Amino acid sequence: MRALVTGATGYIGGLLVPELLEAGWQVRVLTRDAARLDDAWRGRVEVVEGDATSTDDLDRALAEEGAEPLDVAYYLVHSMDGDGDFADRDRQLATDFGAAAARGGVRRIVYLSGLHPDGELSAHLASRVEVGRILLDSGVPTAVLQAATVIGDGSVSFAMLRHLTTRLPVMVAPKWLRNLIQPIAVEDVLHYLLATAGLPPDVSRTFDIGGPDVLTYEEMMQVFAEETGQRRRVIVTVPVLTPRLASHWVGLVTPVDAGVAKPLVGSLVHEVVCHEDDLVELVGPPPSGLTPYREAVHAAMRGVAPDTALRRLGEVATAVTAAAITGSLGTDPGSRWYRALDKPAWQPPSIAFPLVWSALYADLAAVSTATLVDLDQQGAADPGPASADGTTSAARAVGYERALWLNLALNATWGLSFFRARRPALAAVHSAVLTVSAADLARRAGAVQTRRGWQLAPYAAWCGFATALSGSLARRNR
């Protein structure tokens, strides 16, 4: 039996490949970068480096001259972002894939789609449904498996639920958190994906797949809290949070990017419950039966390092707040000495300084917390070297902490150089050192995630502006 797996570097595809190999399949994968494949099985599969957007690459992956046609091609590709053209991209990808599979004589396509109700759907769910329809119309027998939230460590939808529950003991949430959902354990998804490869050729249709429990998203969060030893969450639902607003909120609170959170949040607007279980009759249930939600949570969290977000937020917020208060106590813009200084025309009005600094302090706290949490998670997942110079994530976290504490100390004591010592020249030097420190923080944050470096850039730029202003005051008031 020969199979092609697309999306092998993704969560489901990366788990499906070793399951197929264990079952005795010959496996081929289509990937843009072979280096990203799992080292544990990369040498046991045939790798076709190419892009699913290329007709030539699809033909190479789905057919081989002189060889028997593939028994099954797993289509595990879809756009999961906030770009407006995702539906067009998915439509074209599915159309090209179906046509190439037909040309190559592939005996079956299996596609993992999203469980959905009848009627009007969110844009992303509608696109998933359309992709399934395109593959079903390709002329190749197709099984479209429709699943709701997949419970497993690595599932983006589960990561969103996990981090929302862990990081928000009290939350104001949309009213549609009370819509019904039928989650499914990732082990059960893999069972169905493997089993559908052997369906008779005359079976070409959609199948709903789900676990044995039907819960609201709020109930899923409460059960997760119970099963992971956390207190019951206080959840207040309101009717005013739109999916767009909620996705940005999710992107802020969890590691899930706002562009990825948008389709996930959008699907929560619908109740997603199985309407039939025909696939169980055709291929049978998983060997141990369907996995209850509580057991799926246990399995997903087995060996997962604790989330350090709340602890890190407390540490960073306390330190930043202390620096802000100390710094404000050290300034005296109303003093006779300061009012008598000759100031440049480009100096902002006094009211600008507290406003700008408040925004910058909030930015510094948010970015630093997220950076330290990421480094904690990376260190827990892989304690070995995490960068080209051999530095571990734990060491990088310690380095970032020290750089942050130094920066905050410089920030808090700047007023002593300017207002207490009344030495603008000394304050200019102090600001220059603070600017270098802020730029170093931006560099360290950017090394973990590029956009975070840019998010700290305004802080470094404002410190540089303070250096120029202090230097100008020193020259004007010798």
FIPAKOL-421162 format. One line per 2 residues: number of its first residue (from 1); their letters; for each residue z, x, y of C-alpha. Coordinates in steps of 0.25 Angstrom, whole numbers, plus 2048, in hexadecimal, padded with zeros to 3 digits. Each point is the difference from the previous one (the first is absolute). Last residue first. Layout:
N
NUM = A = Z/X/Y ~ ...
REM end
This chain:
478
478 = RN = 879/869/92F ~ 7FD/7F1/800
476 = RR = 7F1/7FE/7FF ~ 7FE/80A/7F5
474 = AL = 80C/7FB/7F8 ~ 7FB/7F2/802
472 = SG = 7F3/803/7FB ~ 805/807/7F4
470 = SL = 809/7F4/7FC ~ 7F4/7F7/801
468 = AT = 7F7/809/7F8 ~ 80B/801/7F5
466 = AF = 802/7F1/801 ~ 7F1/7FE/7FD
464 = GC = 801/809/7F4 ~ 80C/7F7/7FB
462 = WA = 7F7/7F4/802 ~ 7F5/806/7F8
460 = AY = 809/804/7F5 ~ 805/7F1/7FF
458 = PA = 7F2/7FB/802 ~ 7FC/808/7F4
456 = LQ = 80A/7FA/7F6 ~ 7F7/7F5/7FC
454 = WG = 7F5/80A/7FE ~ 808/808/7F6
452 = RR = 803/7F3/7F9 ~ 7F1/7FD/7FF
450 = TQ = 7FF/80C/7F7 ~ 80A/7FD/7F6
448 = VA = 809/80B/7FA ~ 7FA/80C/808
446 = GA = 7FF/7F7/80C ~ 810/7FE/800
444 = RR = 801/80F/800 ~ 7F6/802/80B
442 = AL = 806/7F5/808 ~ 80E/807/7FE
440 = DA = 7FA/80D/805 ~ 7FA/7FA/80C
438 = AS = 80E/7FA/804 ~ 806/80E/7FE
436 = VT = 7F6/807/808 ~ 802/7F5/80B
434 = LV = 80F/802/7FF ~ 7FE/80F/803
432 = AS = 7F8/7FD/80C ~ 80A/7F6/805
430 = HV = 80B/80A/7FF ~ 7F7/80A/808
428 = AA = 7FD/7F5/80A ~ 80F/7FD/801
426 = LA = 803/80E/803 ~ 7F7/800/80B
424 = PR = 805/7F2/805 ~ 80E/806/801
422 = RA = 80A/7F6/804 ~ 80A/805/7F6
420 = RF = 805/7F1/7FD ~ 7F3/7F9/804
418 = FS = 7F5/809/7FA ~ 806/809/7F5
416 = LG = 80B/7F6/7FC ~ 7F6/7F5/800
414 = WT = 7F8/807/7F5 ~ 80B/800/7F7
412 = AN = 7FD/7F3/7F8 ~ 7F1/804/7FE
410 = LA = 803/80E/7FB ~ 80A/7FB/7F6
408 = LN = 7F6/7F5/7FC ~ 7F6/80A/7FD
406 = LW = 809/809/7F9 ~ 805/7F4/7F7
404 = LA = 7F1/7FD/7FE ~ 7FC/80E/7FC
402 = RE = 80C/801/7F6 ~ 7FC/7F2/7FA
400 = YG = 7F2/804/7FE ~ 803/80D/7F9
398 = VA = 80A/7F9/7F7 ~ 7F5/7F6/7FD
396 = RA = 7F6/80B/7FE ~ 809/807/7F6
394 = AS = 802/7F3/7F8 ~ 7F0/7FE/800
392 = TT = 7FF/80E/7FA ~ 7FA/80C/807
390 = GD = 7F5/808/7F8 ~ 7F8/804/80C
388 = AS = 7F5/7F6/7FC ~ 80A/7F4/800
386 = AP = 807/7F8/7F7 ~ 807/80A/7F7
384 = GP = 808/7FA/7F4 ~ 80A/7F5/801
382 = DA = 7F5/7F5/7FD ~ 803/7F1/801
380 = AG = 80E/803/807 ~ 7FB/80A/809
378 = QQ = 7F4/7F7/804 ~ 80A/7F4/803
376 = DL = 809/809/808 ~ 7F4/805/808
374 = DV = 7FC/7F2/803 ~ 80D/7FB/804
372 = LT = 801/80C/80A ~ 7F3/7FD/806
370 = AT = 803/7F1/801 ~ 80D/803/807
368 = SV = 7FA/80B/809 ~ 7F5/7F6/805
366 = AA = 809/7F5/803 ~ 80B/808/807
364 = LD = 7F6/808/808 ~ 7F9/7F3/804
362 = AY = 80D/7F9/804 ~ 803/80C/808
360 = LA = 7F3/800/807 ~ 800/7F2/804
358 = SW = 80E/802/806 ~ 7FC/80C/807
356 = VL = 7F4/7F9/807 ~ 808/7F5/805
354 = PF = 80C/809/804 ~ 7F6/809/808
352 = AI = 7F7/7F6/806 ~ 80B/7FA/809
350 = SP = 801/80D/808 ~ 7F2/7FF/805
348 = PQ = 7F6/809/7FA ~ 7FF/80E/806
346 = WA = 7F1/802/805 ~ 804/802/80E
344 = PK = 808/80C/7FD ~ 80F/800/804
342 = DL = 808/807/80A ~ 80E/7FF/7FC
340 = AR = 80A/7F8/809 ~ 801/7F4/7F6
338 = YW = 804/80A/7F5 ~ 80B/806/808
336 = RS = 805/7F3/805 ~ 802/7FB/7F2
334 = GP = 7F9/7F3/7FC ~ 7F8/807/7F5
332 = DT = 80C/804/7F9 ~ 7FD/804/7F2
330 = GL = 80A/806/7F5 ~ 805/7F2/7FC
328 = SG = 7F2/7FC/7FD ~ 7FE/80C/7F7
326 = TI = 80D/7FD/7F8 ~ 7FB/7F2/7FF
324 = AA = 7F2/803/7FB ~ 805/80C/7F7
322 = AT = 80A/7F6/7F9 ~ 7F6/7F6/7FE
320 = VA = 7F6/80A/7FA ~ 80B/805/7F7
318 = TA = 805/7F2/7FC ~ 7F2/7FB/7FE
316 = VE = 7FC/80C/7F7 ~ 80C/7FF/7F7
314 = GL = 800/7F1/7FF ~ 7F1/7FF/7FD
312 = RR = 801/80B/7F6 ~ 80B/7F8/7F8
310 = LA = 7F8/7F3/801 ~ 7F3/807/7FC
308 = TD = 806/808/7F4 ~ 7F9/7F8/7F5
306 = PA = 807/803/7F3 ~ 7F7/809/7F6
304 = VG = 7F8/7F8/7F6 ~ 803/804/7F2
302 = RM = 800/7F1/7FB ~ 7FC/7F8/80C
300 = AA = 7F3/7FA/7FA ~ 807/7FD/7F2
298 = HV = 80C/7F9/806 ~ 7F7/7F8/809
296 = AE = 7F7/7FC/7F4 ~ 80D/7FC/7F9
294 = RY = 804/7F7/80B ~ 7F2/7FA/801
292 = PT = 800/7FC/7F1 ~ 7F6/808/7F8
290 = LG = 7F6/7F8/7F8 ~ 801/802/7F1
288 = SP = 804/80D/7F9 ~ 7F2/802/7FB
286 = PP = 7F9/7FB/80C ~ 7FB/7F1/7FF
284 = GV = 7F4/7FD/7F7 ~ 7F1/803/803
282 = LE = 7F9/7F2/800 ~ 80C/7F7/801
280 = VL = 807/809/80A ~ 7F3/800/808
278 = DD = 801/7F1/802 ~ 80D/801/808
276 = EH = 7FC/7F5/80B ~ 803/7FD/80E
274 = CV = 808/80C/803 ~ 808/800/80D
272 = VE = 7FD/806/80D ~ 805/7F8/80B
270 = HV = 7F9/804/80D ~ 805/806/80D
268 = LS = 805/80C/7F7 ~ 7F1/805/7FF
266 = GV = 7FF/803/80F ~ 80D/809/7FE
264 = LP = 7F8/808/7F6 ~ 7F3/800/807
262 = KA = 807/805/80D ~ 80A/80A/7F9
260 = VG = 7F4/80A/7FD ~ 7FC/801/80F
258 = AD = 80F/800/804 ~ 802/80C/7F7
256 = VP = 80B/7FE/7F5 ~ 80B/80A/802
254 = TV = 809/7F4/804 ~ 806/7FB/80D
252 = LG = 7F5/803/80A ~ 7F5/7FC/7F7
250 = VW = 807/7F3/7FC ~ 802/7FD/80F
248 = HS = 7F1/802/802 ~ 7FD/7F7/7F4
246 = AL = 809/7F5/805 ~ 7F9/800/80E
244 = RP = 7F2/7FE/7F9 ~ 806/7F7/7F5
242 = TL = 805/7F7/80C ~ 80F/7FF/802
240 = VP = 804/7F3/808 ~ 805/7F7/7F5
238 = VT = 80E/807/7FE ~ 807/804/7F3
236 = VI = 80E/806/800 ~ 803/809/7F5
234 = VR = 80E/806/7FD ~ 7FE/809/7F4
232 = RR = 80A/800/7F5 ~ 807/80D/7FE
230 = QG = 7F9/80C/7F9 ~ 802/804/7F1
228 = TE = 7F1/802/7FD ~ 7FF/7F3/7F7
226 = EA = 807/7F8/80B ~ 7F7/805/80B
224 = FV = 7F4/7FE/7F8 ~ 804/7F2/7FD
222 = QM = 802/7FD/80E ~ 7F2/805/804
220 = ME = 7FA/7F8/7F5 ~ 807/7F4/805
218 = EY = 7FB/802/80E ~ 7F2/802/7FA
216 = TL = 801/7F2/7F9 ~ 801/800/7F1
214 = VD = 7F8/7FD/7F4 ~ 804/808/7F3
212 = PG = 7F9/802/7F3 ~ 7F7/80A/806
210 = GI = 7F2/7FE/805 ~ 7F1/800/7FC
208 = DF = 7F5/7F6/804 ~ 7F3/802/7FA
206 = TR = 7F2/800/806 ~ 7F3/7FE/7F8
204 = SV = 7F6/807/7F6 ~ 803/7FD/7F1
202 = DP = 7F3/800/7F9 ~ 801/80F/7FD
200 = PL = 80D/7FE/7F8 ~ 80C/807/806
198 = GA = 803/80E/7FC ~ 802/806/80E
196 = TA = 809/7F5/803 ~ 80B/806/7F8
194 = LL = 801/80D/808 ~ 801/7F9/80E
192 = YH = 809/7F5/7FA ~ 80A/80B/7FA
190 = LV = 7FF/808/80D ~ 804/7F4/809
188 = DE = 80C/7FD/7F6 ~ 805/80F/802
186 = VA = 7FE/7FE/80F ~ 80A/7F4/800
184 = IP = 7FB/7F3/806 ~ 805/7F8/80C
182 = QI = 7FE/7F1/800 ~ 802/7FC/80F
180 = LN = 805/7F3/807 ~ 800/7FF/80F
178 = RL = 80E/802/806 ~ 7FC/80D/807
176 = WK = 7F6/7F6/807 ~ 80B/7FE/80B
174 = PA = 7FE/80D/806 ~ 80C/80A/800
172 = VM = 80C/803/809 ~ 807/80B/7F8
170 = VP = 80E/804/7FC ~ 802/80B/7F6
168 = LR = 7F3/806/804 ~ 7FD/80D/7FA
166 = TT = 802/7FE/7F1 ~ 7F9/7F2/800
164 = LH = 7F4/804/809 ~ 7FF/80D/7F8
162 = RL = 7FF/7F9/7F3 ~ 7F7/7F5/804
160 = MA = 7F6/809/806 ~ 801/80A/7F5
158 = FS = 7FD/7F5/7F6 ~ 7F3/7FC/808
156 = VS = 7FC/80E/800 ~ 802/802/7F1
154 = GD = 804/80E/7FD ~ 80D/7FD/7F9
152 = GI = 7FD/7F3/7F9 ~ 800/7F1/803
150 = VT = 7F2/7FA/802 ~ 800/7F5/80B
148 = AA = 7F6/7F5/7FC ~ 7F5/802/7F5
146 = QL = 7F2/7FB/7FE ~ 7F9/807/7F4
144 = VA = 7F1/7FF/802 ~ 7F9/801/7F2
142 = TP = 7F1/803/801 ~ 7F4/7FF/7F7
140 = VG = 7F5/807/807 ~ 7F5/7F7/807
138 = SD = 806/804/80E ~ 804/7F2/803
136 = LL = 80E/803/7FB ~ 801/80D/808
134 = IR = 7FC/7F8/80C ~ 80A/7F5/7FE
132 = GV = 80B/80B/7FE ~ 7FD/806/80D
130 = EV = 800/7F3/807 ~ 80E/7FD/7FB
128 = RS = 805/80E/805 ~ 7F9/7FD/80D
126 = AL = 807/7F2/802 ~ 80D/807/7FC
124 = HA = 7FE/80A/80C ~ 7FC/7F6/80A
122 = SL = 80B/7F6/7FD ~ 7FC/7F4/7F8
120 = EG = 7FB/7F2/802 ~ 801/7F7/7F4
118 = DP = 805/802/7F2 ~ 80B/80A/7FD
116 = HL = 7FF/80F/7FE ~ 803/80B/7F6
114 = GS = 7FA/80D/804 ~ 7F5/808/7F9
112 = LY = 800/80A/7F5 ~ 7F2/801/7FB
110 = VI = 7FB/803/7F2 ~ 7F1/801/7FE
108 = RR = 7FA/7FF/7F2 ~ 7F4/805/7F7
106 = VG = 7FA/80A/80A ~ 7F1/800/7FE
104 = GR = 7FE/80B/80B ~ 7F7/7F7/808
102 = AA = 80B/7F5/800 ~ 80B/809/803
100 = AA = 7F8/806/80C ~ 7FE/7F2/805
98 = GF = 80E/7FC/7FF ~ 805/80D/807
96 = DT = 7F6/7FE/80B ~ 804/7F1/803
94 = AL = 80F/804/7FF ~ 7FF/80B/80A
92 = QR = 7F7/7F8/809 ~ 80A/7F4/800
90 = DR = 80C/80A/802 ~ 7FA/807/80C
88 = DA = 7FC/7F3/806 ~ 80E/7FA/7FE
86 = FD = 807/80D/805 ~ 7F8/7FF/80E
84 = GD = 80C/7FD/809 ~ 808/80C/7FC
82 = GD = 80E/7FC/7FD ~ 801/807/7F2
80 = MS = 800/7FE/7F1 ~ 7F1/801/7FC
78 = HV = 7FD/7FE/7F2 ~ 7FD/808/7F3
76 = LY = 806/7FE/7F2 ~ 7F3/7FC/7F9
74 = YA = 803/804/7F2 ~ 7F3/802/7F8
72 = VD = 800/7FC/7F2 ~ 7F8/803/7F3
70 = LP = 7F7/80A/806 ~ 7F2/801/7FB
68 = EA = 7FD/809/7F5 ~ 7FB/80E/804
66 = GE = 7F1/805/801 ~ 801/800/80F
64 = EA = 80E/7FD/806 ~ 803/7F3/807
62 = LA = 80B/7FB/809 ~ 805/80D/807
60 = RD = 7F2/806/802 ~ 7FB/7F3/805
58 = LD = 80C/7FE/809 ~ 7FD/80E/806
56 = DT = 7F2/7FC/803 ~ 803/7F3/807
54 = ST = 80A/807/809 ~ 80C/7F8/806
52 = AD = 808/802/7F3 ~ 800/80F/804
50 = GE = 7FF/80B/7F7 ~ 806/80A/7F6
48 = VV = 7FE/7FC/7F2 ~ 80C/804/7F7
46 = EV = 800/7FF/7F1 ~ 80E/7FF/7FC
44 = RG = 80A/808/7F8 ~ 802/80B/80A
42 = RW = 804/7F7/80B ~ 80B/7FA/7F7
40 = AD = 80D/806/805 ~ 7FA/807/80C
38 = DL = 7FF/7F2/807 ~ 7F3/7FF/807
36 = RA = 800/805/80F ~ 7F8/80D/7FD
34 = AD = 7F5/7F7/7FB ~ 7FC/7FB/80E
32 = RT = 7F7/7F5/802 ~ 803/7F9/7F3
30 = LV = 7F9/7FA/7F5 ~ 808/801/7F3
28 = RV = 7FB/800/7F1 ~ 809/7FD/7F5
26 = QW = 7FD/801/7F1 ~ 80A/7F5/7FA
24 = GA = 80A/803/7F5 ~ 80B/7F7/804
22 = EL = 808/80C/806 ~ 7F4/803/809
20 = LE = 7FF/7F2/805 ~ 80F/800/804
18 = PV = 7FE/80E/806 ~ 7F5/7FA/809
16 = LL = 807/7F3/804 ~ 80C/807/807
14 = GG = 7F7/807/80A ~ 7F7/7F4/802
12 = IY = 80C/7F7/803 ~ 806/80A/80B
10 = GT = 7F3/806/806 ~ 7F9/80D/7FC
8 = AG = 7F9/7F9/7F5 ~ 7FA/7F6/809
6 = TV = 7F4/7FE/7F7 ~ 802/801/7F1
4 = LA = 7F4/801/7F7 ~ 802/7FD/7F1
2 = RM = 7FB/804/7F3 ~ 804/7FA/7F2
REM end
